[in-house]
Structure formats: C-alpha cells, structure tokens
Amino acid sequence: MPDAALSAALERAHLQIEEGISAFVEGLQDGSVDADGLSATLAELRRHIYLEEQLLFPTISAGPHMMAVFGMVRGHGAIWRTMNAFDDLAHAGADHATLRAAGRRLLDQLAAHNKVEEPVIYPVADTGLAPEVAAEVAEFLAAGQMPRGWTCARSAA
C-alpha cells in the first residue's frame, strides 16, 4: 500500500465499522439481534483504535498535532467505554430500544470523533510518517492483530 493510500485505508476502516454498527441497529427493526456480528464489528473498532494509539499517534503526538492527538486519545476512551457497554447489552439480551439507543450513541460518538480525526490526523499518515512507520501502519491495516487484553489509554473513566 503506497503511503498516500494510508488516509484512505484508515477512512475505509471507519466506514466499514460504522456500516457494521448500523447494520446491527437496522436489524433490530426486524427483530434480529446479531450479538456475535456486533462483537466482530466492535473487535475491528478496538483493533483500529490500537493501530492509532500504538502505531500512528506516537509518531505525530509531538509538535503541531499534539493537542489533536490528545483529543483523539480522550475520545477513544469514551468510545471504548460505550462500545463495551453496547457489546455487554447485546449479549445480555437487552431490549431493542435500549440496544438501538446504545448503537446510536456509539455512532454519534464515532461521527464526532471522525469529523476531526479524518481531516486533521489522517493526512499526516500520508505525508508525515517516516517510511518505516508508514510501512508498519500499512502492514497492520492489512493483517495486524491487536494483542489480547490490550485496552486503550483512556479506557477507564
């Protein structure tokens, strides 16, 4: 994957995650509760947050992007807590209204987060990473695995 494609690949990951969550919420209208499908989507979201916090952000957290990265990490914590609660509700058999509200809450958080991350942080992935870091990000996007038990920096309230 050429360096210039990193921002596009990161944005595609956002879209796929949002589509997975939306599909779960839409399925509730038909009486479907695909808790395992939701868990798979949320695992991708966790993996995506791992990639950002462990590979992308450390390289760009100094200098002009320091405050933006700080905000993204803080946002990841809120997203992490919401997605864990949503996943728990789906597996506990919560009613559809509760699940729908939890799904919309997570989608709203992601939309607000991505509104900043995509135009401010992701362009740096195309132009501001050392070649070896860009290659590591590309490799992780293609096939990387988050270490078992890893949690984001701000996962605790």
ROLOSE-883651 format. One line per field, with one value per atom (N, C-alpha, C): x, y, z. Coordinates in steps of 0.2 Angstrom, whole numbers. Example, Ala and Ser with C-alpha at 12.3 -4.5 7.8 and 13.67 -1.06 7.14 Angstrom:
2
u: 66 62 66 64 68 64 .
v: -28 -22 -16 -11 -5 0 .
w: 39 39 39 35 36 39 .
***
This chain:
157
u: 4 0 4 4 8 6 11 10 3 2 -3 -10 -10 -16 -18 -13 -15 -21 -22 -28 -34 -34 -40 -41 -36 -37 -40 -37 -40 -47 -49 -56 -60 -58 -62 -63 -59 -60 -65 -65 -71 -77 -78 -84 -86 -82 -84 -86 -83 -85 -92 -93 -100 -105 -104 -108 -110 -106 -107 -112 -110 -114 -121 -122 -128 -132 -129 -132 -135 -132 -134 -141 -140 -146 -152 -151 -156 -159 -155 -158 -163 -162 -167 -174 -175 -182 -185 -181 -184 -184 -182 -182 -175 -170 -164 -159 -156 -151 -145 -140 -134 -129 -129 -124 -117 -116 -109 -107 -111 -109 -107 -111 -109 -102 -101 -95 -89 -90 -85 -83 -88 -88 -84 -86 -83 -75 -74 -67 -63 -66 -62 -61 -66 -65 -60 -59 -54 -47 -47 -41 -39 -43 -42 -39 -42 -40 -33 -32 -25 -20 -21 -17 -15 -21 -19 -15 -17 -14 -7 -5 1 6 3 7 7 1 1 2 -2 -1 6 9 16 20 20 25 23 16 14 12 13 10 14 20 24 23 24 23 16 15 8 2 3 -3 -4 0 0 -7 -11 -17 -22 -22 -27 -26 -20 -19 -22 -20 -23 -31 -34 -41 -44 -40 -42 -41 -36 -35 -40 -42 -48 -54 -55 -61 -61 -56 -55 -58 -56 -58 -66 -69 -76 -79 -76 -79 -78 -72 -71 -76 -77 -82 -89 -91 -98 -98 -93 -93 -93 -90 -90 -97 -100 -107 -112 -111 -115 -115 -109 -107 -110 -109 -112 -120 -123 -130 -133 -129 -131 -131 -126 -125 -129 -132 -136 -143 -145 -152 -156 -153 -156 -162 -167 -172 -170 -174 -172 -171 -175 -175 -168 -166 -160 -154 -154 -149 -149 -155 -155 -152 -153 -151 -143 -141 -133 -130 -133 -130 -129 -135 -135 -130 -129 -124 -117 -116 -109 -108 -113 -112 -111 -115 -114 -107 -105 -98 -93 -94 -89 -89 -95 -96 -92 -93 -90 -82 -80 -73 -70 -73 -70 -70 -75 -75 -69 -65 -59 -53 -54 -48 -46 -52 -50 -47 -49 -46 -40 -39 -33 -28 -29 -24 -22 -27 -26 -21 -22 -17 -10 -8 -1 1 -4 -2 1 -1 1 7 9 14 19 18 22 25 24 27 34 38 44 42 46 44 43 47 46 40 38 32 26 26 21 20 26 25 22 24 21 14 11 4 1 4 1 0 5 6 0 0 -5 -12 -14 -20 -22 -17 -18 -19 -16 -16 -14 -13 -11 -16 -14 -18 -17 -22 -21 -19 -15 -13 -19 -20 -25 -25 -31 -31 -29 -27 -25 -31 -30 -36 -33 -37 -34 -32 -28 -25 -30 -36 -41 -47 -46 -52 -56 -52 -55 -58 -64 -67 -63 .
v: -6 0 6 10 16 21 25 30 34 36 41 37 31 27 26 28 26 30 36 40 37 35 32 25 22 15 16 21 22 24 29 31 25 21 15 10 10 6 9 16 19 18 18 17 10 5 -2 -3 0 -1 2 8 12 8 5 1 -5 -9 -14 -13 -7 -5 -3 1 2 -4 -9 -15 -18 -18 -21 -17 -11 -6 -7 -7 -8 -15 -20 -27 -27 -23 -23 -22 -18 -17 -23 -28 -34 -39 -37 -42 -46 -44 -48 -45 -49 -46 -51 -48 -52 -50 -52 -50 -52 -58 -60 -56 -54 -49 -43 -40 -34 -35 -40 -41 -41 -44 -44 -37 -33 -26 -22 -23 -20 -22 -28 -30 -27 -25 -21 -14 -11 -5 -5 -10 -10 -10 -15 -15 -9 -5 1 6 6 11 9 2 0 3 2 4 12 16 23 24 21 23 20 15 12 13 14 15 22 25 31 37 37 43 45 39 41 45 44 47 54 56 63 67 64 67 73 74 80 85 91 97 99 101 104 100 93 89 86 89 87 87 93 94 90 89 85 78 75 68 67 72 72 71 75 75 68 65 59 53 53 48 49 55 56 53 54 52 44 41 34 31 34 32 32 37 37 32 32 27 20 18 12 10 14 13 12 16 15 8 6 0 -6 -6 -11 -12 -6 -7 -9 -7 -9 -17 -19 -26 -30 -28 -31 -32 -26 -26 -31 -31 -36 -43 -45 -52 -53 -48 -49 -50 -48 -49 -43 -37 -31 -30 -26 -24 -20 -20 -17 -10 -7 1 3 -1 0 -1 -6 -8 -3 0 5 11 13 19 19 13 12 12 9 9 16 20 27 31 30 34 32 26 25 28 27 30 38 41 48 50 46 47 46 41 40 45 48 53 60 61 67 66 60 59 59 56 55 62 66 73 77 75 79 74 68 63 63 62 61 67 74 79 82 80 83 78 72 67 63 61 56 59 65 67 67 67 66 59 54 47 47 51 51 55 60 64 65 63 65 59 53 47 45 43 40 34 32 27 20 19 13 12 18 19 18 21 21 13 10 3 -1 0 -3 -2 4 5 1 2 -2 -9 -12 -19 -21 -17 -18 -18 -13 -12 -18 -21 -27 -33 -34 -41 -41 -35 -35 -37 -39 -41 -37 -35 -32 -37 -36 -40 -42 -48 -50 -46 -43 -40 -32 -30 -23 -18 -13 -8 -1 3 10 14 19 23 26 28 31 27 20 16 16 18 19 26 27 34 39 .
w: 0 0 0 -5 -5 1 3 9 8 2 0 1 1 2 10 14 21 24 22 25 22 16 13 16 17 20 27 31 38 38 33 32 30 26 24 30 34 40 45 45 49 46 39 35 37 36 37 44 49 56 57 55 55 52 46 42 46 50 54 60 63 69 66 61 58 56 53 51 57 63 69 71 71 73 69 62 57 58 60 61 66 71 77 75 69 67 65 62 60 66 72 77 78 74 74 79 83 87 86 81 79 84 90 95 93 90 88 82 77 72 75 80 83 86 90 93 88 82 77 75 74 72 77 83 89 90 88 88 83 77 72 74 78 81 86 90 95 92 87 83 80 77 74 79 85 90 92 93 94 89 83 77 78 79 80 86 92 98 99 96 96 90 84 79 76 75 72 76 82 86 89 92 95 90 84 79 78 79 77 83 89 95 97 95 96 91 93 88 87 80 79 80 80 81 88 93 100 103 102 105 102 95 92 94 94 97 104 108 115 115 111 110 107 102 99 105 109 114 119 121 126 123 116 113 112 111 111 118 123 130 130 128 129 124 118 113 116 119 121 127 131 137 134 129 126 122 118 114 119 125 129 132 134 137 132 125 120 119 118 117 123 129 135 135 133 132 127 121 116 118 122 124 130 134 139 138 131 129 131 131 132 127 129 124 118 113 107 107 111 112 115 120 124 119 115 110 105 103 97 100 106 109 110 112 113 107 101 95 92 93 90 94 101 105 102 101 98 91 87 80 81 85 86 89 93 96 90 86 81 76 74 69 71 78 81 81 82 83 76 71 64 61 63 60 61 66 67 65 67 65 58 54 46 43 44 41 44 51 54 55 57 59 53 49 44 38 36 31 33 40 42 40 40 39 31 27 20 19 23 22 28 34 39 43 40 44 41 45 42 38 33 28 32 37 41 45 48 51 47 41 36 34 33 31 37 43 49 49 48 48 43 37 31 32 35 36 42 47 52 49 45 42 38 34 30 34 40 43 51 53 60 65 71 76 83 86 92 98 102 107 112 114 118 125 126 133 133 127 126 127 131 131 130 127 125 131 130 136 140 138 142 143 143 144 150 156 162 162 166 166 170 .
***
